[in-house]
């Protein structure tokens, strides 16, 4: 195993450990998830409602300048929806032809903060916005990563600050012989995704 593969294996193990820790913290917060729906104990719901801030106070405390930014923030929804539609259609049409496993949108776009009783309706709406945008960007990045693995799986000479989930499978920059010899193999290396969607 190369040093890079060893580092990747350790990172994957740490990600699994982190996910398990998040689940443990959730259990300590006294909520459960059944069929993608969050359930709190009655006592927690009661405590949450006591901590909810009235929406009018929330707006007042936000300040005039912050309120002026609302059209700019919400104006980004239209291009986001267009990108969502375009990328969803793209993978629906192209991925089966390329033999690439499709990315499940629902694994990335998670909207569940509306169940938090300590948020007022404006905070819940803001949370829907943020959940959608961040989830959409994760979804688009994964679609792009799988596309890049198929069409141009070559690492960069300068490693980007953040690499996507497929980057470690790419071929070394400048290794023309390996590129020609291994391109078809790397293009088809999606076995880790087969049998599980995501």
Backbone bond lengths (Angstrom), bond angles and torsions (degrees), N, CA, C in turn:
res aa  C-N    CA-C-N  psi(-1)  N-CA   C-N-CA  omega(-1)  CA-C   N-CA-C  phi
1 X - - - 1.464 - - 1.532 108.01 -
2 X 1.329 116.69 130.82 1.458 120.20 179.21 1.529 109.43 -72.99
3 X 1.311 114.80 164.99 1.459 119.69 179.57 1.534 110.54 -61.18
4 X 1.341 117.15 -39.54 1.470 120.86 178.53 1.521 110.53 -61.79
5 X 1.339 117.05 -45.59 1.469 120.47 178.59 1.517 111.48 -61.99
6 X 1.343 116.15 -37.86 1.466 120.95 178.61 1.536 110.39 -64.27
7 X 1.314 116.81 -44.29 1.468 121.09 178.87 1.528 110.02 -62.74
8 X 1.329 116.60 -43.94 1.466 120.78 179.24 1.524 110.87 -61.61
9 X 1.323 117.03 -42.64 1.473 120.82 178.64 1.525 110.59 -61.31
10 X 1.329 116.64 -42.38 1.467 120.00 178.69 1.530 111.05 -65.97
11 X 1.349 116.46 -40.04 1.467 120.02 178.42 1.527 110.76 -63.08
12 X 1.325 117.22 -43.05 1.468 120.58 178.95 1.517 110.88 -62.98
13 X 1.331 116.62 -39.63 1.466 120.00 177.64 1.532 110.48 -64.31
14 X 1.325 117.37 -40.94 1.461 121.05 178.54 1.523 111.44 -66.52
15 X 1.339 117.64 -37.74 1.467 120.74 177.34 1.528 110.36 -62.91
16 X 1.331 117.48 -40.89 1.465 120.88 177.47 1.527 110.38 -65.00
17 X 1.327 116.66 -41.24 1.459 121.03 178.53 1.526 110.38 -63.75
18 X 1.336 116.87 -41.19 1.464 121.40 178.33 1.521 111.10 -63.72
19 X 1.343 117.21 -43.49 1.470 120.84 178.47 1.525 110.54 -61.36
20 X 1.332 117.42 -41.68 1.464 121.16 178.32 1.531 110.63 -63.91
21 X 1.330 116.61 -38.70 1.467 120.62 178.73 1.525 111.09 -66.29
22 X 1.339 117.39 -40.74 1.461 120.65 176.04 1.528 110.30 -59.38
23 X 1.332 116.84 -42.62 1.464 120.44 178.70 1.518 111.21 -63.55
24 X 1.341 117.10 -38.99 1.460 121.16 178.90 1.521 110.46 -64.52
25 X 1.328 116.79 -43.11 1.465 120.79 177.80 1.528 109.57 -61.04
26 X 1.338 117.05 -40.55 1.459 120.95 177.43 1.514 111.75 -60.06
27 X 1.323 116.03 -41.90 1.470 120.09 179.24 1.524 110.02 -63.98
28 X 1.332 116.53 -38.32 1.465 120.24 178.64 1.524 111.01 -68.49
29 X 1.321 117.95 -28.04 1.463 121.80 178.39 1.525 111.12 -78.72
30 X 1.298 116.28 1.40 1.465 123.94 176.46 1.524 113.77 63.48
31 X 1.307 115.11 50.83 1.458 119.18 168.93 1.517 109.10 -134.10
32 X 1.309 114.33 155.47 1.461 120.95 176.83 1.526 107.87 -128.19
33 X 1.320 115.26 161.19 1.459 120.59 177.22 1.523 107.75 -122.28
34 X 1.320 115.52 121.98 1.456 121.85 177.56 1.518 108.21 -128.93
35 X 1.331 115.84 123.20 1.476 121.78 -177.48 1.520 111.81 50.16
36 X 1.307 115.12 47.62 1.470 124.31 177.32 1.524 113.83 65.57
37 X 1.328 117.37 12.68 1.461 121.23 178.78 1.532 108.82 -112.57
38 X 1.333 115.35 134.98 1.459 121.86 -177.73 1.527 109.85 -87.10
39 X 1.320 115.85 136.63 1.469 121.57 177.66 1.530 108.84 -127.82
40 X 1.340 115.20 125.03 1.456 121.54 175.62 1.520 109.13 -102.93
41 X 1.324 115.50 159.62 1.462 118.90 172.80 1.529 107.76 -70.83
42 X 1.308 116.77 158.08 1.478 120.81 -179.91 1.521 111.58 -60.99
43 X 1.318 115.59 -37.85 1.462 119.82 179.91 1.530 110.89 -63.81
44 X 1.307 117.19 -41.79 1.470 120.88 178.86 1.533 110.13 -65.27
45 X 1.312 117.29 -41.93 1.475 120.43 178.44 1.524 109.83 -60.60
46 X 1.324 116.34 -43.01 1.469 120.49 178.90 1.528 110.15 -61.45
47 X 1.336 117.97 -45.45 1.464 121.61 178.86 1.527 111.20 -63.33
48 X 1.315 116.43 -40.70 1.464 120.89 179.30 1.525 111.06 -60.99
49 X 1.317 116.73 -44.09 1.465 120.34 -178.24 1.524 111.27 -63.57
50 X 1.333 116.35 -32.53 1.465 119.67 177.55 1.530 111.29 -67.36
51 X 1.313 117.70 -26.87 1.462 122.25 -177.19 1.529 113.59 -93.72
52 X 1.317 117.14 -1.98 1.468 120.64 -179.64 1.529 109.95 -69.51
53 X 1.332 115.71 137.15 1.458 121.45 177.51 1.524 108.45 -95.87
54 X 1.323 117.16 136.03 1.465 120.00 177.99 1.517 109.19 -60.07
55 X 1.323 115.26 142.72 1.463 119.07 -176.76 1.518 112.20 -62.72
56 X 1.327 116.75 -33.92 1.474 120.02 -179.67 1.533 110.63 -65.13
57 X 1.324 116.92 -41.17 1.473 120.92 177.36 1.528 110.02 -66.43
58 X 1.314 116.38 -38.22 1.467 121.73 178.86 1.530 110.16 -60.90
59 X 1.341 116.96 -46.66 1.464 121.92 179.48 1.529 109.99 -64.36
60 X 1.319 116.72 -46.02 1.468 121.22 -178.56 1.527 110.76 -59.53
61 X 1.329 116.57 -45.23 1.464 121.19 -177.64 1.528 112.69 -72.12
62 X 1.328 117.04 -18.19 1.466 120.07 179.90 1.522 111.91 -67.51
63 X 1.296 116.49 -35.92 1.461 120.28 179.19 1.520 112.68 92.47
64 X 1.324 114.40 155.83 1.453 122.75 -173.96 1.533 112.41 -62.47
65 X 1.324 117.84 -45.34 1.472 120.57 -177.07 1.529 111.72 -63.73
66 X 1.305 116.69 -39.18 1.458 119.78 179.20 1.532 110.41 -65.53
67 X 1.309 116.20 -39.02 1.468 120.31 178.75 1.529 110.50 -64.36
68 X 1.345 117.33 -34.31 1.462 120.75 178.49 1.536 112.82 -64.86
69 X 1.314 117.19 -22.08 1.474 120.06 -179.25 1.528 112.87 -81.00
70 X 1.314 118.29 -9.09 1.472 121.49 -176.11 1.526 112.96 -55.43
71 X 1.339 120.16 -46.77 1.473 118.12 179.54 1.528 113.42 -62.12
72 X 1.329 116.72 -34.09 1.465 120.25 179.12 1.531 109.91 -66.66
73 X 1.327 115.67 -47.04 1.470 120.41 -179.27 1.528 110.45 -62.18
74 X 1.313 116.83 -52.17 1.458 120.33 -175.14 1.527 112.96 -74.84
75 X 1.325 116.99 -18.85 1.459 120.21 175.33 1.520 112.51 -64.35
76 X 1.324 116.99 -22.77 1.462 121.34 179.80 1.529 112.48 -74.48
77 X 1.326 117.61 -10.89 1.465 120.61 -178.77 1.536 111.57 -63.89
78 X 1.319 116.96 -39.91 1.472 119.88 -176.93 1.531 111.46 -62.44
79 X 1.351 119.64 -52.06 1.464 117.68 177.03 1.533 113.14 -63.21
80 X 1.330 116.98 -31.37 1.469 119.70 178.31 1.524 110.74 -64.99
81 X 1.326 116.56 -44.51 1.465 120.10 178.48 1.530 111.06 -62.84
82 X 1.324 116.20 -38.91 1.462 120.71 177.64 1.533 110.60 -64.67
83 X 1.343 116.39 -42.83 1.458 119.91 177.63 1.526 110.50 -63.44
84 X 1.309 117.36 -42.67 1.462 122.70 178.83 1.526 110.07 -57.78
85 X 1.330 116.02 -49.23 1.455 121.13 179.90 1.528 111.22 -62.50
86 X 1.320 116.93 -45.26 1.463 122.04 -178.13 1.523 111.60 -63.01
87 X 1.322 117.24 -47.90 1.464 121.03 -177.93 1.524 110.45 -68.63
88 X 1.318 117.41 -38.57 1.473 120.33 177.79 1.523 110.82 -63.15
89 X 1.322 116.50 -44.65 1.462 121.06 178.22 1.523 110.97 -65.63
90 X 1.324 116.10 -42.50 1.468 121.23 178.87 1.528 111.47 -55.54
91 X 1.326 116.71 -51.71 1.468 117.51 -177.11 1.525 111.73 -70.92
92 X 1.332 117.28 -31.77 1.459 121.04 177.81 1.528 111.02 -61.69
93 X 1.330 116.54 -40.66 1.459 121.42 -178.42 1.530 111.87 -83.42
94 X 1.326 116.67 -48.02 1.468 120.66 -169.19 1.527 115.36 -85.87
95 X 1.323 118.14 -39.46 1.462 119.17 -174.03 1.526 113.84 -58.84
96 X 1.340 119.94 -41.77 1.468 118.56 177.05 1.541 112.36 -60.98
97 X 1.318 117.22 -35.75 1.462 121.19 179.15 1.527 110.52 -67.70
98 X 1.333 116.84 -40.43 1.466 121.06 -179.76 1.529 112.96 -79.62
99 X 1.326 116.42 -15.93 1.465 119.44 -176.10 1.520 112.95 79.85
100 X 1.325 116.35 26.40 1.474 121.77 179.99 1.519 108.71 -98.61
101 X 1.334 118.35 131.18 1.469 119.95 176.20 1.531 110.42 -62.33
102 X 1.334 116.05 136.38 1.463 120.55 -179.65 1.525 111.46 -70.90
103 X 1.319 114.84 152.89 1.464 122.85 177.88 1.522 107.87 -92.75
104 X 1.321 116.37 128.62 1.476 119.70 177.72 1.517 109.70 -82.35
105 X 1.325 115.85 115.69 1.462 122.62 179.83 1.522 111.77 -53.38
106 X 1.335 115.58 -42.93 1.467 121.15 -176.08 1.518 114.48 -64.79
107 X 1.332 116.85 -16.48 1.464 119.35 175.72 1.525 111.03 -76.81
108 X 1.319 116.94 -17.18 1.459 121.97 -176.13 1.521 112.83 -111.74
109 X 1.318 116.98 -39.80 1.470 120.47 -179.49 1.522 107.90 -94.85
110 X 1.321 114.97 100.04 1.462 122.11 -177.53 1.523 107.74 -114.83
111 X 1.319 115.51 114.45 1.466 120.74 -179.21 1.531 107.44 -118.63
112 X 1.342 114.90 102.23 1.468 118.86 -176.32 1.533 113.45 -141.48
113 X 1.316 117.40 -0.12 1.461 118.99 -176.87 1.522 112.93 -73.69
114 X 1.326 116.65 -12.58 1.471 119.92 176.75 1.531 110.82 -62.01
115 X 1.323 117.89 -18.33 1.466 121.84 -179.39 1.531 112.58 -80.16
116 X 1.313 117.40 -2.93 1.460 120.54 -178.15 1.527 110.35 -86.55
117 X 1.305 115.85 112.95 1.467 121.29 -176.14 1.521 113.12 -70.45
118 X 1.324 118.74 -16.01 1.462 120.02 -179.83 1.527 112.25 -85.24
119 X 1.341 117.62 0.52 1.460 121.44 174.84 1.524 109.25 -101.31
120 X 1.335 116.69 137.28 1.458 119.17 173.84 1.528 108.32 -80.58
121 X 1.337 116.68 176.68 1.468 118.70 -173.25 1.529 112.89 -65.49
122 X 1.327 117.89 -30.03 1.473 119.56 177.79 1.525 110.00 -70.88
123 X 1.325 117.11 -43.02 1.463 120.37 177.45 1.525 110.52 -62.41
124 X 1.330 117.14 -39.68 1.468 120.39 177.92 1.525 110.82 -63.59
125 X 1.321 117.03 -42.04 1.459 121.11 178.35 1.528 110.07 -63.24
126 X 1.327 116.74 -43.28 1.466 120.69 176.74 1.536 110.97 -60.60
127 X 1.317 116.32 -39.40 1.465 120.47 179.45 1.526 111.57 -67.33
128 X 1.319 117.27 -35.92 1.465 120.07 175.75 1.518 109.07 -62.31
129 X 1.329 116.17 -45.21 1.468 121.61 178.90 1.530 110.49 -56.66
130 X 1.328 117.02 -53.54 1.471 121.16 -177.18 1.526 111.81 -64.37
131 X 1.323 116.69 -41.92 1.470 120.10 179.17 1.520 110.39 -62.09
132 X 1.323 116.54 -42.90 1.458 120.51 -179.81 1.526 110.74 -64.23
133 X 1.335 116.69 -50.68 1.462 119.77 -176.55 1.521 112.03 -63.26
134 X 1.322 118.02 -48.95 1.461 119.57 -179.14 1.521 111.66 -66.11
135 X 1.323 116.67 -38.77 1.461 119.74 176.08 1.516 111.91 -65.43
136 X 1.330 116.28 -41.47 1.460 120.39 178.42 1.520 110.98 -61.39
137 X 1.324 116.85 -43.98 1.466 119.71 179.41 1.523 111.33 -63.77
138 X 1.330 117.79 -38.21 1.466 120.45 175.69 1.523 111.51 -64.83
139 X 1.319 116.37 -42.35 1.469 122.32 177.83 1.524 110.89 -61.46
140 X 1.332 116.16 -49.12 1.467 120.98 -179.71 1.522 110.13 -62.78
141 X 1.318 116.80 -41.13 1.471 120.04 179.75 1.519 110.94 -61.57
142 X 1.333 117.34 -40.81 1.471 120.14 -179.56 1.526 110.77 -68.62
143 X 1.337 117.71 -40.36 1.469 120.42 176.02 1.528 109.22 -61.06
144 X 1.334 116.60 -44.88 1.468 121.09 179.40 1.529 111.14 -64.47
145 X 1.336 117.48 -38.34 1.465 121.17 179.96 1.524 111.27 -62.69
146 X 1.328 115.89 -44.66 1.466 119.35 -179.97 1.528 110.63 -68.16
147 X 1.330 116.16 -35.82 1.466 120.04 176.53 1.526 110.12 -64.91
148 X 1.322 116.26 -44.49 1.460 120.36 -179.89 1.528 110.90 -63.73
149 X 1.316 116.88 -37.99 1.463 119.36 177.88 1.527 110.55 -61.24
150 X 1.308 116.69 -35.96 1.466 120.05 -179.38 1.532 111.84 -75.89
151 X 1.323 117.43 -46.34 1.460 120.79 -171.43 1.522 115.00 -91.23
152 X 1.304 118.47 -35.76 1.480 119.35 -175.66 1.531 110.91 -149.47
153 X 1.323 116.73 67.00 1.465 120.29 -177.29 1.530 113.51 -80.96
154 X 1.311 116.05 63.74 1.466 121.70 178.41 1.523 107.74 -122.96
155 X 1.328 115.87 129.89 1.465 119.16 177.23 1.517 109.88 -66.56
156 X 1.314 116.15 159.26 1.460 121.45 177.75 1.523 109.93 -83.75
157 X 1.332 116.00 155.45 1.469 120.12 175.02 1.530 109.14 -64.78
158 X 1.330 116.19 -41.23 1.467 121.57 175.06 1.519 107.27 -104.70
159 X 1.302 117.85 114.56 1.458 121.29 -177.76 1.521 110.05 -64.60
160 X 1.354 116.99 127.29 1.477 119.96 177.88 1.527 111.35 -61.42
161 X 1.305 116.36 156.30 1.473 121.31 -179.94 1.523 111.12 -58.48
162 X 1.321 116.18 -39.64 1.464 120.44 178.16 1.528 108.12 -126.90
163 X 1.308 116.10 124.21 1.457 120.12 177.22 1.523 109.22 -104.68
164 X 1.326 115.94 152.74 1.459 120.33 -177.11 1.538 111.51 -86.33
165 X 1.308 115.95 179.56 1.468 122.73 -172.03 1.523 114.36 -65.20
166 X 1.314 119.31 -20.42 1.465 122.25 -175.71 1.528 113.12 -101.97
167 X 1.321 117.35 -10.20 1.459 122.68 -170.99 1.532 113.22 -57.09
168 X 1.305 117.30 -37.34 1.470 119.59 -176.81 1.523 112.56 -65.00
169 X 1.316 118.38 -15.35 1.462 121.81 178.68 1.533 112.19 -86.37
170 X 1.312 116.49 -10.59 1.459 120.96 -173.83 1.534 111.46 -70.79
171 X 1.321 114.39 160.96 1.461 122.50 -179.85 1.524 110.33 -84.17
172 X 1.326 115.28 155.46 1.458 120.36 -177.81 1.525 111.46 -66.16
173 X 1.302 114.99 141.58 1.461 122.61 176.66 1.535 109.27 -62.81
174 X 1.321 116.64 130.19 1.463 120.91 176.33 1.515 115.66 86.14
175 X 1.332 118.22 -4.43 1.471 121.23 -179.67 1.530 108.71 -93.60
176 X 1.337 115.32 80.86 1.470 121.93 -175.00 1.525 112.10 -63.40
177 X 1.312 116.39 -39.63 1.473 120.28 -178.10 1.531 110.64 -63.07
178 X 1.320 116.38 -47.06 1.462 120.95 178.74 1.525 110.63 -63.94
179 X 1.325 116.74 -38.35 1.464 121.03 179.33 1.526 110.22 -58.88
180 X 1.332 116.72 -50.15 1.467 119.92 -178.49 1.530 111.59 -67.05
181 X 1.314 116.93 -35.95 1.458 121.18 -176.84 1.528 112.56 -76.85
182 X 1.332 117.10 -36.47 1.467 120.65 -170.18 1.529 115.10 -110.04
183 X 1.343 118.96 -2.95 1.459 121.36 -175.06 1.523 112.71 -53.00
184 X 1.309 117.75 -50.64 1.474 120.50 -177.48 1.521 111.67 -63.07
185 X 1.321 117.16 -34.94 1.472 120.75 178.25 1.530 110.52 -66.11
186 X 1.331 116.28 -48.19 1.468 120.74 -178.29 1.529 110.28 -64.44
187 X 1.331 116.30 -37.70 1.474 120.48 178.42 1.514 112.57 -58.96
188 X 1.287 117.05 -27.01 1.476 121.60 -175.58 1.530 112.92 -104.79
189 X 1.320 118.15 4.70 1.466 121.86 -176.06 1.527 112.17 -80.74
190 X 1.312 115.26 71.50 1.464 120.69 177.40 1.531 110.59 -120.74
191 X 1.332 116.49 18.22 1.470 120.03 -178.01 1.524 111.99 -58.59
192 X 1.333 117.31 -31.51 1.460 120.42 179.81 1.537 111.60 -66.45
193 X 1.335 117.00 -19.04 1.459 120.61 -179.46 1.528 112.62 -98.73
194 X 1.300 117.11 -20.99 1.451 120.47 -179.14 1.522 109.27 -70.81
195 X 1.293 116.31 139.89 1.464 120.05 -177.74 1.515 112.11 90.58
196 X 1.326 116.22 -17.48 1.471 120.51 172.66 1.505 106.38 -137.79
197 X 1.305 117.23 137.76 1.462 120.86 177.29 1.498 107.86 -87.10
198 X 1.344 117.19 151.27 1.460 119.89 176.26 1.400 113.54 145.61
